[in-house]
Amino acid sequence: MAKTLTKEKDLMGWLSQILIDAGIYDYRYPIKGCGIWLPYGFKIRENMLKIIRKHLDEKGHQEVLFPLLIPEYNLKKEAEHIAGFMSEVYWVTKGGDEELKVKHALRPTSETAIYPMYALWVRSHKDLPIKYYQVVNIFRYETKTTRPIIRVREVLTFKEAHTVHATKEEAEKQFKEAVEIYSKIFDELALPHLVLRRPDWDKFAGAVYTVAHDTIMPNGRRLQIGTVHYLGQNFSKAFDIKYLKPNGAHEYVYQLCYGISGRPVAAIVAIHSDERGLILPPNVAPIKAVIIPIYYKKEKEIVIKYCEKIKRTLEKNGITVETDYREEETPGSKFYYWEMKGVPIRIEIGIKEVKEKKATVQRRDTLTRVEVSWEELVSYIKKTLHNIQGNLKKRADEWMKSMIKETDSLEIARKEINNGYVIKTPWCGREECGKTIEEITDARVYGYKYGQEEAKGKCPICNQEASKIIYIGKTY
């Protein structure tokens, strides 16, 4: 990895390079805004999707798979939604040499693909609720600056859930559950996050309201890593999704949608890693431990035999482990390689360890090394993986708290935002004041906390009593 690139001086340059060097993601594909998940990165993404699926499935969600193409007339049925996405839609206008009578959109998101089918499937209250999700690619002609994983034109393996409910109360209960699911997912990914309700001018097109999970990147910019949208009856009325109530009357359903892209992977890399390379939370690390033999030629056979014994023992206990027997590489270069890959635990085995029936173990997050006896090795590694996961979450949470400052002075706010901080400030709740705050600070209003946060002070624009505490800062 180029030593001139550091996340302190050039976060995006550093991130692009480490994604390639560590074998996660290559952004050099000849179409702008498109990249390739490489084998190591694909396994990280796969491990993340396992966590996502686990939490959704536990709460009664079922996985489905819808087509990529959406006919133009479906996309136009929800006017507010299509207005929000129209400038970003990719269109298919020909099939072979034949001009299509109806243009097909490559899904920018799937409301207009899924909801016409819900109108066919929902007949009575007995069909509800529906809690479906899918993991698919979505396409948006991103006109802003594209960035690896963070802002792309083809979002690979986007998870989107779409739920349908009989009443407003049931939908609102599901909304709270969805927010809680996402918080649990990001906790398990060791990602610090804020749960913020977006201001109305920044909510999802077609939603009644939106709550987002945001993390803060090392340069102080917000990265949206998950969103939950309460759609109310906006889409059910557009797509005529009604059910027969027990009393014989028909009612439009209430709906939600919520999504997570590959952005959490970029956040994990950016937030946890250091000048040596990746630091991966064990929950998503493709390899939990690597064994590196250190020997002179005459000791090779006995050292490797001991390494294989350790490998078999760890694998029997559910620990994914790799051995590095490359002859052309020195132990030092192997150390560098696996540290750059972010493997949580390194196990060093030399003739000393063989004779004493021990292993030298180093953890990637703190770089501390200890000698562990053979008898204690499995339990020690399991415990250490758990401790690494907790330590990464704790220090990331503490770091994010240090990046948030509170002030009611917009002059100070603008200065601190330019210094890389996120600002909390009082707000009266009026849109015109919120947009004026954005203009003065040259930043974005992220929103206000979902749940309770006491509002103190006065709005810096109109001097009225604050009804909310808003978070403002730069964003991707």
DRENKELUM-307688 format. One record per residue (C-alpha): residue in one letter; x, y, z. Coordinates in Angstrom, 3 decimals, padded with zeros to 6 digits. Layout:
<recs>
roba	x	y	z
A	X	Y	Z
...
</recs>
This chain:
<recs>
roba	x	y	z
M	000.000	000.000	000.000
A	001.335	003.414	-000.954
K	002.693	005.046	002.214
T	001.924	008.522	000.845
L	-001.807	007.791	001.107
T	-003.211	008.125	004.608
K	-006.805	008.299	005.749
E	-005.991	011.482	007.680
K	-004.808	013.362	004.567
D	-006.740	011.684	001.734
L	-009.470	009.349	002.980
M	-010.952	008.503	-000.416
G	-007.572	007.969	-002.057
W	-006.476	005.803	000.860
L	-009.762	003.868	000.821
S	-009.568	003.205	-002.924
Q	-006.024	001.882	-002.551
I	-006.612	-000.302	000.507
L	-009.710	-001.838	-001.082
I	-007.560	-002.984	-004.003
D	-004.474	-003.956	-001.973
A	-006.481	-006.019	000.492
G	-008.417	-007.752	-002.287
I	-011.813	-006.303	-001.360
Y	-013.038	-004.159	-004.248
D	-011.558	-002.921	-007.519
Y	-013.000	000.313	-008.836
R	-011.011	000.410	-012.083
Y	-013.777	-001.120	-014.203
P	-014.126	000.772	-017.529
I	-017.666	002.011	-016.744
K	-017.746	004.895	-014.273
G	-019.468	004.099	-010.992
C	-019.089	000.339	-011.340
G	-016.701	-001.896	-009.423
I	-015.913	-005.550	-008.717
W	-016.189	-007.318	-005.377
L	-013.000	-009.391	-005.276
P	-012.915	-012.822	-003.536
Y	-011.782	-011.554	-000.118
G	-014.214	-008.646	-000.218
F	-017.007	-010.898	-001.454
K	-016.539	-013.080	001.644
I	-016.695	-009.994	003.883
R	-019.888	-008.911	002.099
E	-021.248	-012.457	002.346
N	-020.593	-012.540	006.099
M	-022.359	-009.201	006.448
L	-025.353	-010.508	004.484
K	-025.523	-013.551	006.781
I	-025.887	-011.183	009.739
I	-028.542	-009.159	007.910
R	-030.495	-012.269	006.876
K	-030.284	-013.720	010.383
H	-031.875	-010.665	011.991
L	-034.572	-010.331	009.322
D	-035.448	-014.030	009.300
E	-035.682	-014.099	013.104
K	-038.398	-011.450	012.872
G	-040.477	-013.302	010.296
H	-039.190	-011.784	007.064
Q	-039.049	-014.020	003.981
E	-036.604	-013.662	001.101
V	-037.845	-013.293	-002.478
L	-036.366	-012.289	-005.832
F	-038.014	-009.923	-008.309
P	-037.025	-009.122	-011.920
L	-034.530	-006.384	-012.709
L	-036.657	-004.686	-015.391
I	-039.569	-002.375	-014.557
P	-041.985	-001.174	-017.277
E	-042.153	002.592	-017.591
Y	-045.891	002.746	-016.853
N	-045.334	001.108	-013.440
L	-042.529	003.498	-012.618
K	-044.772	006.451	-013.399
K	-047.696	005.314	-011.243
E	-046.236	006.872	-008.111
A	-045.607	010.441	-009.252
E	-043.681	011.671	-006.200
H	-041.440	008.608	-006.194
I	-040.551	008.777	-009.867
A	-039.897	012.522	-009.594
G	-037.264	011.703	-006.985
F	-035.530	009.141	-009.190
M	-036.243	010.209	-012.783
S	-032.856	011.852	-013.361
E	-031.083	008.697	-012.126
V	-032.958	006.031	-014.116
Y	-031.211	003.809	-016.670
W	-033.556	002.953	-019.572
V	-033.606	-000.067	-021.858
T	-035.144	001.007	-025.165
K	-034.163	-001.854	-027.498
G	-034.296	-005.639	-027.409
G	-031.706	-006.786	-029.920
D	-032.378	-004.652	-033.002
E	-036.030	-004.118	-032.143
E	-037.283	-000.905	-030.549
L	-039.324	-001.674	-027.460
K	-042.908	-000.406	-027.435
V	-042.606	000.169	-023.697
K	-039.333	001.371	-022.195
H	-037.904	-000.755	-019.380
A	-036.116	000.777	-016.406
L	-033.238	-000.944	-014.630
R	-034.598	-000.845	-011.086
P	-033.389	002.215	-009.146
T	-035.235	000.592	-006.211
S	-038.075	-001.904	-006.283
E	-041.263	-000.277	-005.003
T	-042.699	000.024	-008.521
A	-041.682	-003.554	-009.358
I	-043.036	-005.198	-006.206
Y	-046.198	-003.235	-005.431
P	-048.172	-004.110	-008.592
M	-047.708	-007.747	-007.542
Y	-048.816	-006.979	-003.986
A	-052.037	-005.628	-005.532
L	-052.588	-009.103	-007.024
W	-051.613	-011.037	-003.909
V	-053.439	-009.074	-001.212
R	-057.140	-009.918	-001.033
S	-058.192	-010.055	002.618
H	-056.868	-009.334	006.092
K	-055.810	-012.994	006.209
D	-053.071	-012.240	003.621
L	-051.447	-009.704	005.951
P	-048.873	-008.871	007.070
I	-046.400	-009.431	004.244
K	-042.738	-009.096	005.227
Y	-040.621	-009.784	002.145
Y	-037.046	-008.783	001.363
Q	-034.605	-009.351	-001.455
V	-030.872	-008.942	-002.101
V	-030.370	-007.562	-005.612
N	-028.448	-005.112	-007.780
I	-029.931	-001.657	-008.299
F	-028.925	000.959	-010.848
R	-028.856	004.723	-010.471
Y	-027.235	007.128	-012.880
E	-025.327	008.927	-010.152
T	-024.520	012.419	-011.383
K	-022.452	013.448	-008.371
T	-018.853	012.378	-007.852
T	-018.776	008.584	-007.716
R	-016.736	006.871	-004.993
P	-015.820	003.207	-004.438
I	-018.729	001.335	-002.753
I	-019.990	004.607	-001.210
R	-021.480	006.307	-004.275
V	-021.804	004.073	-007.319
R	-024.039	003.616	-010.339
E	-024.541	-000.109	-009.904
V	-025.177	-001.001	-006.268
L	-024.273	-004.664	-005.925
T	-026.218	-006.854	-003.470
F	-028.573	-004.203	-002.130
K	-030.873	-005.530	000.608
E	-034.367	-004.068	000.478
A	-037.379	-005.073	002.574
H	-040.997	-004.253	001.702
T	-043.715	-004.880	004.257
V	-047.506	-004.595	004.073
H	-049.873	-004.114	007.026
A	-053.583	-003.837	007.659
T	-053.525	-000.840	009.983
K	-051.484	002.242	010.698
E	-050.763	000.954	014.213
E	-049.375	-002.343	012.884
A	-047.216	-000.510	010.342
E	-045.835	001.876	012.966
K	-045.028	-001.097	015.217
Q	-043.179	-002.685	012.299
F	-041.334	000.580	011.727
K	-039.949	000.497	015.274
E	-038.981	-003.149	014.807
A	-037.154	-002.341	011.548
V	-035.157	000.445	013.214
E	-034.236	-001.931	016.059
I	-033.198	-004.657	013.602
Y	-030.869	-002.256	011.816
S	-029.362	-001.054	015.092
K	-028.643	-004.668	016.057
I	-027.087	-005.346	012.653
F	-024.759	-002.361	012.873
D	-023.855	-003.189	016.472
E	-022.899	-006.670	015.306
L	-020.794	-005.106	012.549
A	-019.032	-002.958	015.194
L	-020.205	000.191	013.415
P	-021.011	003.282	015.508
H	-024.197	004.945	014.333
L	-026.718	007.687	014.902
V	-030.428	006.935	014.401
L	-031.890	010.121	012.941
R	-035.215	011.132	011.505
R	-034.594	012.996	008.274
P	-036.111	016.462	007.815
D	-039.069	016.405	005.435
W	-037.084	018.030	002.631
D	-034.606	015.156	002.705
K	-036.890	012.142	003.175
F	-037.223	009.272	000.684
A	-039.347	010.225	-002.324
G	-042.882	008.984	-001.696
A	-042.390	008.373	002.046
V	-044.372	009.945	004.867
Y	-041.160	010.029	006.900
T	-037.683	008.488	006.896
V	-035.329	007.365	009.655
A	-031.687	006.717	008.763
H	-028.755	005.034	010.431
D	-025.701	007.235	009.896
T	-022.085	006.672	010.776
I	-019.294	009.240	010.738
M	-016.248	008.634	008.576
P	-012.701	009.534	009.721
N	-012.827	012.855	007.862
G	-015.999	013.867	009.713
R	-018.417	013.294	006.842
R	-021.668	011.467	007.398
L	-022.192	008.151	005.634
Q	-025.760	006.873	005.461
I	-025.579	003.089	006.008
G	-029.250	002.149	006.337
T	-032.694	003.715	005.937
V	-036.229	002.868	007.064
H	-039.137	004.551	005.282
Y	-042.736	004.775	006.498
L	-044.797	004.907	003.306
G	-048.255	005.049	004.864
Q	-050.849	004.581	002.116
N	-048.995	006.622	-000.512
F	-048.021	003.630	-002.634
S	-051.045	001.448	-001.854
K	-053.322	004.141	-003.286
A	-051.110	004.550	-006.350
F	-051.018	000.785	-006.989
D	-054.499	-000.051	-005.660
I	-053.354	-002.418	-002.918
K	-056.487	-003.041	-000.860
Y	-057.733	-005.767	001.435
L	-061.151	-006.929	002.541
K	-061.750	-006.202	006.224
P	-063.714	-008.622	008.442
N	-066.681	-006.195	008.304
G	-066.814	-006.455	004.499
A	-065.295	-003.041	003.742
H	-062.164	-002.505	001.659
E	-059.156	-000.597	002.983
Y	-055.848	000.485	001.510
V	-052.860	-001.176	003.182
Y	-050.047	000.587	005.052
Q	-046.486	-000.021	003.903
L	-042.817	000.257	004.819
C	-039.564	-000.227	002.947
Y	-036.033	-000.363	004.332
G	-032.634	-000.951	002.764
I	-028.925	-001.545	003.337
S	-026.283	-001.455	000.586
G	-022.591	-002.379	000.607
R	-021.720	000.917	002.305
P	-021.193	-000.702	005.746
V	-018.171	-002.532	004.301
A	-016.578	000.777	003.290
A	-017.399	002.155	006.740
I	-015.834	-000.868	008.492
V	-012.647	-000.464	006.470
A	-012.430	003.316	006.945
I	-013.306	003.481	010.643
H	-011.353	000.539	012.053
S	-008.243	000.288	009.880
D	-004.824	001.841	010.531
E	-001.543	002.630	008.754
R	-000.720	-001.099	008.566
G	-003.899	-001.910	006.646
L	-007.257	-003.444	007.467
I	-008.612	-004.180	010.904
L	-011.674	-006.381	010.540
P	-014.251	-007.204	013.210
P	-014.144	-011.001	013.686
N	-017.874	-011.205	012.859
V	-017.162	-010.371	009.205
A	-013.511	-011.430	008.827
P	-013.241	-014.224	006.205
I	-010.258	-015.656	008.100
K	-010.281	-015.488	011.891
A	-006.669	-016.586	012.415
V	-003.557	-017.174	010.345
I	-000.746	-019.549	011.290
I	002.763	-018.546	010.252
P	005.620	-021.043	010.662
I	009.117	-019.758	011.480
Y	011.932	-022.232	011.010
Y	015.347	-023.083	009.650
K	015.409	-025.804	006.974
K	016.172	-028.698	009.322
E	013.232	-027.683	011.551
K	010.711	-027.379	008.716
E	009.033	-030.770	008.967
I	008.435	-030.703	012.724
V	007.225	-027.073	012.735
I	004.799	-027.603	009.851
K	003.471	-030.787	011.455
Y	002.702	-028.811	014.625
C	001.068	-026.029	012.570
E	-001.191	-028.561	010.863
K	-002.193	-029.987	014.230
I	-003.182	-026.492	015.413
K	-005.076	-025.826	012.173
R	-007.118	-029.032	012.443
T	-007.917	-028.357	016.094
L	-009.084	-024.803	015.457
E	-011.195	-025.814	012.457
K	-012.883	-028.560	014.507
N	-013.864	-025.803	016.924
G	-015.426	-023.627	014.243
I	-012.550	-021.166	013.798
T	-011.718	-020.287	010.180
V	-007.932	-020.489	009.891
E	-005.298	-020.165	007.160
T	-001.688	-021.376	007.089
D	001.012	-019.498	005.202
Y	003.705	-021.914	003.964
R	004.991	-019.708	001.128
E	008.700	-020.453	000.763
E	009.499	-017.321	-001.237
E	008.298	-014.974	001.522
T	010.083	-014.148	004.803
P	008.155	-014.306	008.103
G	008.294	-010.491	008.229
S	006.696	-010.094	004.804
K	004.026	-012.603	005.810
F	003.317	-010.592	008.953
Y	002.912	-007.465	006.822
Y	000.647	-009.249	004.320
W	-001.792	-010.641	006.877
E	-001.858	-007.445	008.915
M	-002.780	-005.602	005.732
K	-005.592	-008.147	005.184
G	-006.922	-007.435	008.669
V	-006.956	-011.016	009.980
P	-007.902	-010.665	013.672
I	-005.373	-013.163	015.088
R	-001.867	-014.209	014.041
I	-000.344	-017.412	015.408
E	003.438	-017.730	015.170
I	005.015	-021.172	015.460
G	008.757	-021.788	015.688
I	010.829	-024.633	017.112
K	010.571	-023.036	020.585
E	006.758	-023.197	020.478
V	006.902	-026.819	019.292
K	009.226	-027.928	022.102
E	007.247	-026.067	024.787
K	003.839	-027.044	023.298
K	002.806	-023.420	023.008
A	001.838	-020.814	020.421
T	002.692	-017.125	020.159
V	-000.525	-015.222	019.483
Q	-000.883	-011.601	018.328
R	-004.172	-009.741	018.016
R	-004.568	-007.308	015.125
D	-006.447	-004.554	016.955
T	-003.919	-003.896	019.735
L	-000.859	-005.699	018.270
T	-000.252	-007.307	021.691
R	001.537	-010.693	021.708
V	001.295	-013.479	024.279
E	002.433	-017.078	024.608
V	-000.421	-019.543	025.047
S	-000.180	-023.211	026.029
W	-001.551	-025.902	023.754
E	-004.230	-026.823	026.287
E	-005.544	-023.252	026.465
L	-005.166	-022.298	022.808
V	-008.727	-022.916	021.535
S	-010.445	-021.239	024.496
Y	-007.968	-018.336	024.398
I	-008.553	-017.689	020.684
K	-012.340	-017.870	021.055
K	-012.203	-015.459	023.982
T	-009.808	-013.142	022.142
L	-012.010	-013.009	019.035
H	-014.908	-012.012	021.276
N	-012.742	-009.375	022.986
I	-011.537	-007.956	019.659
Q	-015.125	-007.604	018.471
G	-016.088	-005.773	021.654
N	-012.982	-003.604	021.691
L	-013.492	-002.441	018.107
K	-017.118	-001.546	018.835
K	-016.220	000.278	022.054
R	-013.396	002.363	020.663
A	-015.364	003.214	017.498
D	-018.318	004.377	019.622
E	-016.017	006.497	021.779
W	-014.336	007.943	018.709
M	-017.660	008.906	017.121
K	-018.817	010.630	020.325
S	-015.623	012.696	020.229
M	-016.515	013.824	016.688
I	-019.799	015.458	017.758
K	-019.839	018.964	019.253
E	-022.732	021.065	020.487
T	-023.206	024.794	019.910
D	-025.972	027.291	019.175
S	-023.572	029.577	017.272
L	-023.710	028.978	013.536
E	-020.376	030.773	013.105
I	-018.734	028.263	015.445
A	-020.718	025.461	013.813
R	-019.410	026.321	010.335
K	-015.834	026.506	011.628
E	-016.027	023.167	013.459
I	-017.725	021.457	010.530
N	-014.850	022.594	008.317
N	-012.515	021.116	010.941
G	-014.196	017.733	010.422
Y	-016.761	017.655	013.230
V	-020.508	017.013	013.331
I	-022.528	019.676	015.140
K	-025.625	019.479	017.323
T	-027.663	022.667	017.434
P	-031.190	023.693	018.496
W	-033.894	024.082	015.846
C	-037.465	025.347	015.963
G	-038.658	022.677	013.522
R	-039.567	025.008	010.644
E	-038.251	024.013	007.210
E	-037.230	027.548	006.247
C	-035.027	027.827	009.340
G	-033.514	024.400	008.708
K	-032.606	025.270	005.125
T	-031.158	028.604	006.247
I	-028.971	026.739	008.755
E	-027.722	024.609	005.858
E	-026.901	027.717	003.805
I	-025.041	029.500	006.618
T	-023.000	026.471	007.697
D	-022.481	025.186	004.138
A	-023.492	021.760	005.445
R	-026.438	019.375	005.544
V	-029.029	018.888	008.241
Y	-028.836	015.164	008.955
G	-031.970	015.194	011.079
Y	-032.869	014.738	014.715
K	-032.696	011.706	016.970
Y	-035.353	009.054	016.540
G	-036.651	008.710	020.077
Q	-036.141	011.056	022.994
E	-033.574	013.851	023.049
E	-034.455	016.916	025.082
A	-034.519	020.128	023.077
K	-032.843	023.020	024.888
G	-032.126	026.552	023.730
K	-033.447	028.670	020.884
C	-033.351	028.331	017.122
P	-030.288	030.259	015.842
I	-032.331	031.629	012.924
C	-035.671	032.809	014.340
N	-034.783	032.823	018.063
Q	-037.901	030.780	018.852
E	-037.789	027.988	021.451
A	-036.232	024.848	020.004
S	-038.427	021.799	019.403
K	-035.592	019.603	018.152
I	-031.831	019.173	018.402
I	-030.508	018.652	014.882
Y	-027.248	017.189	013.676
I	-025.487	019.010	010.854
G	-022.282	018.400	008.914
K	-020.734	017.376	005.622
T	-021.961	014.240	003.869
Y	-021.275	011.806	001.057
</recs>
